[in-house]
């Protein structure tokens, strides 16, 4: 074979051998290319499918709206209006094209031409005048005779004035002609505008449908500036792309749609105060804002520490910017959780931001020996709920030995009581004591067996809710694990209250249940306590009811019939043993009892439990699950079971010191939400929201109202007054402080209220119930005064109520109107020491106090229409219909006269 033939044959064979691999490679390339395109469009961009689905939903919704609007246009009455408008439009257009309009147009054209001709001439003459004036200036500059140039300029100026006057006349005639032509067009435009107005909804919806058809998918993002910081605490830009899928989040009309197409709850309220363009989404909801994959965007992936906050947990974000605020109308679970922490005193053992100045929640134990029976004390320490089922004192799982040791130390270190009066030993009537307890106000805080409600609770109905939350659309997930895994409660209708609705009498347990008090305390201590509680504990919330010795003895006698001592033989000797006292000191130090109670010897002891200021950010490796393999390994489950049963994490080597509060699932979940808010994350100052002066006054005032249980007796902000159920006659109940249009802060002078809170005086002598002396500090009295002033919408709460110079005519007229000859006010109202003539049930407040107590403006409003201010009041309304023979029958002058007299009473 020739060489060249061999080479050709071998190349052909090689090409045949490579043909199959090339084909395989090509097919693989094609398959990979198809997969890459599919993966890019479908797998990696699921948001496109969401946008297409939303466009379909919106198209259907707009289509329904369009059909509804078209049906409105087809309604007989609307069709009749349209037909009439079309006829009017046709007539108007006919007039516009008619001879009169044509004649007006011709006249306008003629006058425009005349004006243009004269105006053009005037412009040319003005140019000549400018030239003539130039030559005048030139002659003066060259020191030549300017007489001739001046004469020429004057002549031209005279000609220009004539042309200008002629142009003004022609311009006015032209404008008149324009007005005539315009009237023809105005009729057409007005009728066409009315037709367009009727058809506008349809046209708008048709344009929206066309826009939806051609809408293309796009990434929607919000750039948030300065809300987040980097590792060096420097503000940075962040990106949220949540709206790429949540397309209707800031659009009304999709409230009932499923996620991700639902409108944000309370959209107007939340976005009105938190513009989405400034705050984005992840600032409140967390998650991973920049990503577009669903799981990654929700942050539910490994190594991401800020997963989406679901359900009630989203309420925890409010604390980031509103650190000073205690209650949020749209975050009721968080608000209740914070209140639970404040009530239970969790800050006694744990360091928690916002509770640095909170007082200890438990009673002072430095004088416990003079108060309680030793046997009772041991039983109480071992099992508090055995004595008070609703007590806040937790269960420490102590043995009898441990309880005895703690009692031994407390009794040994107890300080002597102030010298008790021997008056407590005198005999007293139990029935009289029960009568006093039933009437002076004890039932506003305590529930006592044998004293039942005499009337249904008719106080103020629950205040109108700030926001009705409807059906809570929370996204709680049921996280189940073997055996004891918790299940989040199902969503249910809730109401969001500005403050909590008033409790019914049987559930109002502000003070301890006194049904077994005799088994706890001794009579001498009880007598001294009801006489003056603050002599034992200056910070106690128990007020002084200013009982006489006889009254205090009777109250003591009655209360000492409730329960009986259950002494354990030999216990008093046991608790005196030195080894028990030493062991008790160790237990108290170990268990941290001093976190809630003042105990001798532990005045400077440190908190025993971990700092919770950043608890929500704890990682799983920082949480000790012990041997509780049945608990799911999540922060939420760990915390839930730590609250429900702390001992679940105890092992042979690791003891759990946290006591058991016997929380219900609801309570544990509520506290869980609050604990989720505890973070050291700091928001930039421009995003922090401090309370205004008014908001601070309201919040601090509400805190004190709750602390001293003012709602137990009074209706405040539409809530409370439960004590009224224990009085058969409503005239014997404490007065409401806010009901209808009556606000105490608007009614009384701030200086008087401040003094009254510090030292109450009888205003309604016919009442058995007493306004207690709370022993408020200067700061507390000031806070409450400011609170009532702000609630009464008083801008200047510490004004001096001045009525100016006395007007004797008005004063005398006012005195006459109040007399028996006219309104006979003192038949019901007390006047100093002079009692009214009617029955005590019909008596009214002392009017001699009005000038120091009431605001003059409020008196005038009250006299004009009492029922409008306080519906149901016994105060009669005399206006309209006042007497004609005083001040000329002018009612406003008569009301002014009575106000003037009351504010001057005793001066003339």
ZAMARGU-4260 file (C-alpha; in steps of 0.2 Angstrom, whole numbers, plus 5000, padded with zeros to 4 digits):
<rodrens>
0) 5000/5000/5000 | 5006/5017/4996 | 5010/5028/5011 | 4998/5042/5007 | 4984/5029/5005
5) 4988/5022/5022 | 4988/5039/5030 | 4971/5043/5023 | 4964/5026/5028 | 4970/5028/5046
10) 4962/5046/5048 | 4945/5040/5042 | 4946/5026/5055 | 4950/5039/5068 | 4936/5050/5064
15) 4924/5036/5064 | 4930/5031/5082 | 4927/5049/5088 | 4910/5051/5081 | 4901/5042/5095
20) 4909/5051/5109 | 4906/5068/5101 | 4888/5064/5100 | 4887/5059/5118 | 4896/5075/5123
25) 4884/5085/5113 | 4869/5077/5121 | 4876/5080/5138 | 4879/5098/5134 | 4861/5100/5128
30) 4854/5091/5144 | 4864/5102/5155 | 4859/5118/5146 | 4841/5113/5148 | 4843/5109/5166
35) 4852/5125/5170 | 4838/5135/5162 | 4825/5125/5171 | 4834/5127/5187 | 4836/5146/5185
40) 4818/5149/5181 | 4810/5136/5192 | 4821/5130/5207 | 4831/5146/5210 | 4817/5158/5207
45) 4802/5152/5216 | 4796/5170/5218 | 4792/5171/5200 | 4778/5158/5203 | 4772/5168/5218
50) 4771/5184/5207 | 4762/5175/5193 | 4749/5168/5206 | 4747/5185/5214 | 4744/5192/5197
55) 4731/5179/5194 | 4722/5183/5210 | 4723/5201/5208 | 4716/5200/5190 | 4702/5190/5196
60) 4699/5202/5210 | 4700/5217/5199 | 4689/5208/5186 | 4675/5206/5200 | 4677/5224/5204
65) 4675/5229/5186 | 4660/5218/5184 | 4652/5227/5199 | 4656/5244/5193 | 4649/5240/5176
70) 4633/5233/5184 | 4632/5250/5193 | 4633/5259/5177 | 4619/5248/5170 | 4608/5252/5184
75) 4592/5261/5178 | 4594/5277/5188 | 4612/5278/5182 | 4608/5274/5164 | 4594/5288/5165
80) 4607/5300/5171 | 4620/5295/5157 | 4606/5296/5144 | 4602/5314/5150 | 4620/5319/5150
85) 4623/5312/5133 | 4608/5322/5127 | 4615/5338/5135 | 4632/5335/5128 | 4625/5333/5111
90) 4615/5349/5113 | 4631/5358/5120 | 4641/5352/5105 | 4628/5358/5093 | 4628/5375/5101
95) 4647/5375/5100 | 4646/5371/5081 | 4631/5383/5078 | 4629/5400/5070 | 4631/5410/5087
100) 4647/5401/5091 | 4653/5404/5074 | 4649/5422/5075 | 4658/5423/5092 | 4673/5415/5084
105) 4673/5427/5070 | 4671/5442/5082 | 4685/5435/5092 | 4697/5433/5077 | 4692/5451/5071
110) 4696/5458/5088 | 4712/5448/5090 | 4718/5455/5073 | 4714/5473/5078 | 4723/5471/5094
115) 4738/5462/5086 | 4739/5477/5073 | 4739/5490/5086 | 4751/5481/5098 | 4763/5478/5084
120) 4763/5496/5080 | 4766/5500/5099 | 4781/5489/5099 | 4789/5497/5084 | 4786/5514/5092
125) 4794/5508/5108 | 4809/5503/5099 | 4810/5521/5091 | 4808/5528/5108 | 4823/5518/5115
130) 4833/5524/5100 | 4828/5542/5103 | 4833/5541/5122 | 4850/5534/5117 | 4853/5549/5107
135) 4848/5560/5121 | 4860/5551/5133 | 4874/5552/5119 | 4872/5571/5117 | 4873/5574/5136
140) 4889/5562/5137 | 4897/5572/5122 | 4892/5589/5130 | 4882/5594/5115 | 4865/5602/5114
145) 4851/5589/5118 | 4836/5600/5114 | 4832/5593/5097 | 4835/5574/5103 | 4824/5578/5118
150) 4810/5585/5108 | 4810/5570/5096 | 4810/5558/5111 | 4795/5567/5119 | 4785/5567/5102
155) 4788/5548/5101 | 4783/5545/5119 | 4767/5554/5116 | 4763/5543/5101 | 4767/5527/5111
160) 4755/5533/5125 | 4741/5535/5112 | 4745/5517/5105 | 4746/5509/5122 | 4729/5516/5127
165) 4722/5510/5111 | 4729/5493/5114 | 4722/5492/5131 | 4705/5496/5125 | 4706/5483/5111
170) 4713/5470/5123 | 4698/5472/5134 | 4687/5470/5119 | 4697/5454/5114 | 4695/5447/5132
175) 4676/5450/5131 | 4675/5440/5115 | 4686/5426/5122 | 4674/5425/5137 | 4659/5423/5125
180) 4668/5409/5115 | 4673/5401/5131 | 4656/5399/5138 | 4651/5388/5123 | 4666/5377/5127
185) 4663/5377/5146 | 4646/5369/5144 | 4654/5355/5134 | 4668/5352/5146 | 4657/5352/5161
190) 4645/5339/5154 | 4659/5328/5148 | 4668/5329/5165 | 4652/5323/5173 | 4651/5308/5161
195) 4669/5304/5164 | 4667/5305/5182 | 4653/5292/5181 | 4663/5281/5170 | 4680/5284/5179
200) 4679/5269/5190 | 4676/5257/5175 | 4690/5265/5165 | 4702/5265/5180 | 4699/5246/5183
205) 4700/5242/5164 | 4717/5251/5164 | 4722/5241/5179 | 4718/5225/5171 | 4728/5229/5156
210) 4743/5233/5167 | 4741/5217/5176 | 4741/5207/5159 | 4758/5215/5154 | 4766/5215/5171
215) 4783/5206/5171 | 4791/5197/5187 | 4803/5208/5196 | 4813/5208/5212 | 4806/5221/5224
220) 4817/5227/5238 | 4818/5240/5251 | 4835/5248/5256 | 4835/5251/5275 | 4848/5264/5281
225) 4856/5264/5298 | 4844/5252/5307 | 4857/5238/5308 | 4875/5239/5313 | 4890/5228/5309
230) 4902/5219/5320 | 4911/5236/5324 | 4894/5244/5329 | 4894/5255/5313 | 4877/5258/5305
235) 4875/5249/5288 | 4863/5248/5274 | 4852/5232/5273 | 4841/5225/5260 | 4824/5217/5262
240) 4816/5208/5248 | 4801/5201/5257 | 4789/5211/5246 | 4795/5201/5231 | 4783/5187/5237
245) 4772/5197/5250 | 4765/5208/5236 | 4750/5214/5245 | 4758/5217/5262 | 4755/5236/5261
250) 4739/5235/5250 | 4721/5235/5256 | 4709/5222/5250 | 4719/5206/5253 | 4715/5204/5272
255) 4707/5187/5269 | 4720/5180/5257 | 4732/5166/5262 | 4750/5170/5264 | 4761/5176/5256
260) 4747/5187/5248 | 4738/5193/5264 | 4738/5212/5269 | 4748/5216/5284 | 4736/5216/5300
265) 4733/5233/5306 | 4741/5240/5291 | 4736/5258/5293 | 4741/5259/5311 | 4758/5250/5310
270) 4763/5257/5293 | 4757/5274/5298 | 4769/5275/5312 | 4782/5263/5305 | 4784/5267/5286
275) 4789/5251/5277 | 4802/5261/5266 | 4811/5266/5282 | 4810/5251/5293 | 4808/5237/5281
280) 4802/5220/5286 | 4816/5210/5295 | 4817/5224/5309 | 4802/5217/5317 | 4799/5200/5309
285) 4818/5195/5308 | 4823/5182/5294 | 4835/5184/5280 | 4830/5199/5270 | 4841/5198/5255
290) 4838/5181/5250 | 4824/5175/5238 | 4822/5157/5243 | 4808/5154/5255 | 4817/5144/5269
295) 4832/5155/5268 | 4822/5171/5268 | 4813/5165/5283 | 4830/5161/5291 | 4825/5143/5295
300) 4842/5136/5289 | 4857/5131/5298 | 4869/5144/5305 | 4857/5158/5304 | 4853/5166/5321
305) 4838/5176/5317 | 4824/5165/5310 | 4807/5172/5306 | 4797/5177/5322 | 4781/5168/5321
310) 4764/5170/5330 | 4765/5180/5346 | 4784/5180/5345 | 4783/5195/5333 | 4777/5206/5347
315) 4794/5205/5355 | 4802/5216/5342 | 4792/5231/5349 | 4804/5232/5364 | 4819/5236/5352
320) 4814/5253/5349 | 4801/5256/5363 | 4812/5250/5378 | 4803/5262/5390 | 4785/5257/5386
325) 4777/5244/5396 | 4760/5241/5387 | 4757/5239/5369 | 4739/5238/5362 | 4744/5228/5348
330) 4756/5217/5358 | 4745/5210/5372 | 4755/5194/5375 | 4771/5203/5377 | 4763/5217/5388
335) 4755/5203/5399 | 4772/5194/5400 | 4781/5210/5406 | 4767/5213/5419 | 4769/5195/5425
340) 4788/5198/5428 | 4784/5213/5437 | 4771/5205/5448 | 4781/5189/5451 | 4797/5198/5455
345) 4809/5188/5443 | 4821/5202/5444 | 4824/5197/5462 | 4835/5183/5457 | 4839/5188/5439
350) 4847/5204/5432 | 4834/5211/5419 | 4835/5227/5410 | 4821/5239/5414 | 4818/5232/5432
355) 4833/5240/5440 | 4823/5251/5452 | 4809/5238/5455 | 4804/5235/5473 | 4805/5218/5481
360) 4788/5209/5479 | 4788/5199/5495 | 4784/5205/5513 | 4797/5211/5525 | 4803/5196/5535
365) 4814/5205/5548 | 4800/5205/5561 | 4792/5189/5556 | 4793/5181/5574 | 4781/5194/5581
370) 4768/5191/5567 | 4766/5172/5563 | 4764/5156/5571 | 4780/5145/5569 | 4770/5130/5564
375) 4761/5140/5551 | 4778/5147/5545 | 4785/5130/5542 | 4770/5124/5532 | 4770/5140/5522
380) 4788/5138/5517 | 4786/5120/5512 | 4770/5122/5502 | 4763/5140/5500 | 4748/5135/5489
385) 4742/5124/5503 | 4737/5140/5512 | 4734/5152/5498 | 4730/5143/5482 | 4733/5159/5471
390) 4749/5165/5480 | 4763/5171/5469 | 4775/5162/5481 | 4783/5148/5471 | 4786/5130/5477
395) 4804/5126/5481 | 4802/5107/5483 | 4809/5108/5500 | 4808/5094/5513 | 4801/5096/5530
400) 4819/5097/5537 | 4823/5111/5525 | 4807/5121/5529 | 4811/5119/5547 | 4829/5125/5545
405) 4823/5141/5535 | 4810/5145/5548 | 4823/5143/5562 | 4834/5156/5554 | 4820/5168/5551
410) 4813/5167/5568 | 4830/5168/5576 | 4835/5184/5567 | 4818/5192/5568 | 4819/5210/5576
415) 4807/5215/5590 | 4791/5223/5585 | 4786/5241/5590 | 4778/5241/5607 | 4760/5235/5604
420) 4746/5244/5613 | 4737/5234/5626 | 4721/5241/5619 | 4720/5225/5608 | 4716/5215/5624
425) 4700/5223/5627 | 4684/5214/5622 | 4676/5218/5605 | 4661/5213/5595 | 4664/5201/5581
430) 4648/5206/5572 | 4654/5224/5573 | 4670/5219/5566 | 4662/5210/5551 | 4651/5225/5548
435) 4666/5237/5548 | 4676/5225/5536 | 4661/5224/5525 | 4659/5243/5523 | 4675/5253/5525
440) 4683/5247/5509 | 4693/5231/5514 | 4683/5221/5500 | 4691/5232/5487 | 4707/5221/5489
445) 4702/5206/5500 | 4690/5192/5498 | 4683/5186/5514 | 4671/5171/5516 | 4654/5175/5523
450) 4653/5192/5515 | 4644/5190/5498 | 4640/5202/5485 | 4624/5211/5487 | 4621/5217/5470
455) 4627/5213/5452 | 4642/5222/5447 | 4635/5237/5437 | 4650/5249/5437 | 4657/5255/5421
460) 4656/5242/5407 | 4672/5237/5399 | 4680/5251/5390 | 4679/5251/5371 | 4694/5242/5365
465) 4707/5252/5357 | 4708/5239/5343 | 4697/5224/5340 | 4709/5211/5334 | 4696/5199/5327
470) 4703/5182/5324 | 4722/5181/5328 | 4730/5175/5312 | 4746/5168/5321 | 4757/5156/5313
475) 4761/5146/5328 | 4768/5129/5323 | 4764/5113/5333 | 4781/5107/5338 | 4779/5089/5344
480) 4792/5078/5352 | 4790/5062/5361 | 4780/5061/5377 | 4781/5079/5384 | 4783/5090/5369
485) 4773/5106/5371 | 4760/5111/5358 | 4757/5130/5355 | 4739/5135/5359 | 4728/5137/5344
490) 4723/5154/5337 | 4707/5161/5344 | 4697/5177/5344 | 4705/5190/5355 | 4702/5208/5360
495) 4716/5220/5362 | 4712/5232/5377 | 4720/5248/5381 | 4720/5242/5399 | 4714/5225/5406
500) 4695/5224/5408 | 4689/5224/5426 | 4689/5208/5435 | 4673/5201/5443 | 4673/5201/5462
505) 4677/5183/5465 | 4693/5184/5455 | 4699/5200/5462 | 4713/5194/5473 | 4724/5210/5475
510) 4727/5207/5493 | 4729/5190/5502 | 4714/5179/5505 | 4709/5181/5523 | 4699/5166/5525
515) 4712/5157/5536 | 4721/5172/5544 | 4718/5167/5562 | 4729/5152/5559 | 4743/5162/5553
520) 4745/5178/5564 | 4743/5183/5582 | 4730/5195/5588 | 4742/5208/5595 | 4751/5210/5578
525) 4735/5210/5568 | 4728/5224/5579 | 4743/5235/5577 | 4744/5231/5558 | 4726/5236/5554
530) 4729/5252/5564 | 4745/5257/5555 | 4753/5245/5542 | 4767/5257/5538 | 4775/5256/5555
535) 4780/5238/5551 | 4784/5240/5533 | 4786/5258/5526 | 4784/5252/5508 | 4769/5241/5510
540) 4754/5244/5498 | 4742/5241/5513 | 4734/5258/5516 | 4729/5266/5533 | 4710/5266/5535
545) 4712/5277/5550 | 4703/5265/5561 | 4699/5270/5579 | 4705/5258/5593 | 4687/5252/5595
550) 4686/5249/5576 | 4703/5240/5576 | 4698/5229/5590 | 4682/5224/5582 | 4691/5220/5565
555) 4704/5210/5574 | 4691/5200/5584 | 4681/5196/5568 | 4697/5191/5558 | 4703/5180/5572
560) 4687/5170/5569 | 4693/5165/5552 | 4703/5149/5554 | 4713/5142/5568 | 4730/5138/5574
565) 4737/5121/5570 | 4752/5120/5581 | 4765/5105/5579 | 4770/5099/5596 | 4789/5102/5600
570) 4791/5113/5584 | 4795/5129/5594 | 4810/5120/5603 | 4816/5112/5587 | 4818/5129/5578
575) 4828/5136/5592 | 4842/5123/5589 | 4859/5131/5583 | 4862/5118/5569 | 4845/5122/5562
580) 4848/5140/5562 | 4865/5138/5553 | 4858/5126/5540 | 4843/5138/5537 | 4856/5153/5534
585) 4864/5142/5521 | 4848/5137/5512 | 4842/5155/5512 | 4858/5160/5504 | 4858/5146/5491
590) 4839/5148/5487 | 4840/5167/5486 | 4825/5171/5497 | 4832/5188/5499 | 4828/5192/5481
595) 4810/5194/5486 | 4810/5197/5505 | 4820/5209/5516 | 4829/5196/5528 | 4841/5201/5542
600) 4859/5197/5537 | 4856/5197/5518 | 4855/5216/5515 | 4870/5216/5503 | 4869/5198/5495
605) 4870/5197/5476 | 4857/5189/5465 | 4859/5170/5463 | 4852/5167/5446 | 4859/5170/5428
610) 4858/5187/5420 | 4843/5187/5408 | 4847/5203/5399 | 4852/5194/5383 | 4843/5178/5386
615) 4834/5177/5369 | 4851/5176/5360 | 4858/5161/5370 | 4863/5147/5358 | 4859/5129/5361
620) 4876/5125/5367 | 4873/5137/5382 | 4857/5129/5387 | 4858/5114/5399 | 4846/5101/5394
625) 4852/5088/5407 | 4845/5071/5404 | 4828/5078/5397 | 4829/5069/5381 | 4810/5071/5379
630) 4812/5090/5377 | 4815/5095/5359 | 4832/5104/5357 | 4826/5122/5353 | 4827/5138/5363
635) 4808/5139/5364 | 4806/5121/5371 | 4820/5123/5383 | 4813/5139/5390 | 4795/5133/5390
640) 4799/5118/5401 | 4811/5128/5412 | 4796/5138/5416 | 4784/5124/5418 | 4795/5112/5428
645) 4813/5117/5431 | 4817/5101/5439 | 4815/5092/5422 | 4833/5097/5419 | 4840/5091/5436
650) 4853/5077/5436 | 4862/5068/5450 | 4876/5081/5448 | 4867/5096/5443 | 4854/5103/5455
655) 4841/5115/5448 | 4838/5129/5461 | 4824/5138/5451 | 4807/5136/5460 | 4791/5129/5452
660) 4778/5143/5450 | 4765/5130/5444 | 4762/5140/5428 | 4748/5135/5416 | 4753/5132/5398
665) 4746/5149/5394 | 4756/5158/5407 | 4772/5149/5402 | 4769/5154/5384 | 4766/5172/5389
670) 4782/5173/5399 | 4791/5164/5384 | 4786/5178/5373 | 4793/5191/5385 | 4809/5182/5388
675) 4811/5181/5369 | 4812/5200/5369 | 4827/5201/5381 | 4842/5205/5370 | 4857/5217/5371
680) 4854/5222/5353 | 4855/5241/5352 | 4845/5251/5339 | 4852/5268/5333 | 4846/5283/5342
685) 4836/5289/5327 | 4825/5274/5327 | 4822/5274/5346 | 4805/5280/5352 | 4805/5289/5369
690) 4789/5292/5378 | 4782/5309/5377 | 4779/5319/5393 | 4760/5314/5392 | 4764/5296/5388
695) 4776/5295/5402 | 4763/5303/5414 | 4750/5290/5409 | 4761/5275/5410 | 4768/5280/5427
700) 4751/5284/5433 | 4744/5268/5428 | 4758/5259/5436 | 4753/5267/5453 | 4735/5264/5450
705) 4739/5246/5448 | 4751/5246/5463 | 4739/5253/5475 | 4724/5244/5467 | 4714/5261/5464
710) 4703/5251/5452 | 4697/5240/5467 | 4685/5254/5472 | 4685/5267/5458 | 4681/5266/5440
715) 4696/5273/5431 | 4698/5273/5412 | 4681/5264/5411 | 4688/5250/5422 | 4686/5244/5440
720) 4674/5248/5454 | 4671/5229/5458 | 4668/5234/5476 | 4651/5241/5471 | 4644/5223/5471
725) 4645/5222/5490 | 4634/5237/5493 | 4615/5236/5491 | 4614/5255/5488 | 4624/5262/5474
730) 4625/5279/5483 | 4636/5270/5496 | 4649/5266/5484 | 4665/5275/5480 | 4663/5288/5466
735) 4669/5284/5449 | 4684/5294/5444 | 4681/5293/5425 | 4665/5288/5417 | 4656/5296/5402
740) 4663/5313/5399 | 4668/5315/5417 | 4686/5315/5421 | 4693/5318/5438 | 4708/5328/5431
745) 4697/5339/5422 | 4685/5341/5437 | 4697/5345/5451 | 4711/5357/5454 | 4728/5348/5453
750) 4735/5357/5469 | 4719/5351/5479 | 4721/5333/5472 | 4739/5332/5477 | 4735/5337/5495
755) 4720/5325/5495 | 4731/5311/5490 | 4743/5314/5504 | 4730/5318/5517 | 4712/5312/5512
760) 4698/5322/5520 | 4679/5316/5520 | 4670/5323/5505 | 4654/5313/5506 | 4651/5310/5525
765) 4637/5298/5522 | 4648/5285/5515 | 4655/5271/5526 | 4668/5267/5514 | 4684/5277/5517
770) 4697/5284/5505 | 4713/5277/5513 | 4729/5285/5518 | 4742/5277/5507 | 4757/5287/5513
775) 4762/5291/5496 | 4779/5299/5493 | 4780/5316/5485 | 4785/5308/5469 | 4770/5296/5469
780) 4758/5310/5473 | 4765/5321/5460 | 4764/5306/5447 | 4746/5302/5451 | 4741/5321/5450
785) 4749/5323/5433 | 4741/5306/5427 | 4724/5312/5431 | 4727/5330/5424 | 4733/5322/5407
790) 4719/5310/5407 | 4707/5325/5409 | 4716/5334/5394 | 4723/5348/5405 | 4738/5355/5397
795) 4744/5365/5412 | 4740/5354/5427 | 4747/5366/5441 | 4737/5382/5437 | 4730/5393/5450
800) 4711/5394/5449 | 4708/5412/5448 | 4691/5420/5445 | 4697/5438/5444 | 4689/5453/5454
805) 4673/5449/5463 | 4657/5454/5453 | 4644/5457/5467 | 4629/5457/5455 | 4634/5439/5449
810) 4638/5433/5467 | 4622/5439/5474 | 4612/5431/5459 | 4622/5415/5461 | 4618/5415/5480
815) 4599/5417/5476 | 4599/5403/5463 | 4606/5391/5475 | 4594/5396/5489 | 4577/5388/5493
820) 4568/5400/5482 | 4575/5393/5467 | 4586/5377/5465 | 4587/5373/5484 | 4604/5365/5482
825) 4607/5363/5500 | 4593/5351/5502 | 4606/5338/5495 | 4623/5346/5497 | 4632/5348/5513
830) 4638/5366/5517 | 4653/5365/5529 | 4647/5358/5546 | 4629/5360/5541 | 4621/5344/5535
835) 4608/5342/5522 | 4590/5341/5526 | 4586/5325/5516 | 4590/5307/5518 | 4609/5302/5519
840) 4607/5292/5503 | 4602/5308/5494 | 4616/5319/5501 | 4629/5326/5489 | 4647/5333/5491
845) 4651/5348/5502 | 4650/5364/5492 | 4660/5374/5504 | 4675/5365/5497 | 4671/5369/5479
850) 4682/5385/5478 | 4698/5375/5483 | 4693/5358/5475 | 4684/5361/5458 | 4689/5369/5442
855) 4678/5384/5437 | 4676/5379/5419 | 4671/5361/5425 | 4658/5369/5436 | 4650/5378/5422
860) 4650/5363/5411 | 4642/5352/5425 | 4628/5365/5429 | 4624/5366/5411 | 4621/5347/5408
865) 4625/5335/5422 | 4618/5320/5413 | 4630/5323/5398 | 4645/5323/5409 | 4640/5309/5420
870) 4625/5298/5414 | 4614/5292/5427 | 4619/5305/5440 | 4606/5311/5453 | 4610/5329/5450
875) 4595/5337/5441 | 4597/5347/5426 | 4590/5365/5427 | 4595/5370/5409 | 4587/5374/5397
880) 4572/5381/5408 | 4581/5393/5420 | 4571/5406/5429 | 4566/5421/5419 | 4567/5434/5433
885) 4586/5433/5437 | 4599/5441/5426 | 4586/5444/5412 | 4583/5425/5410 | 4600/5423/5402
890) 4605/5405/5406 | 4624/5407/5402 | 4624/5422/5414 | 4615/5412/5428 | 4627/5398/5426
895) 4642/5410/5427 | 4634/5418/5443 | 4632/5401/5452 | 4650/5397/5447 | 4656/5414/5454
900) 4646/5412/5470 | 4654/5394/5473 | 4671/5400/5470 | 4668/5415/5482 | 4658/5405/5495
905) 4663/5411/5513 | 4671/5427/5507 | 4656/5438/5506
</rodrens>
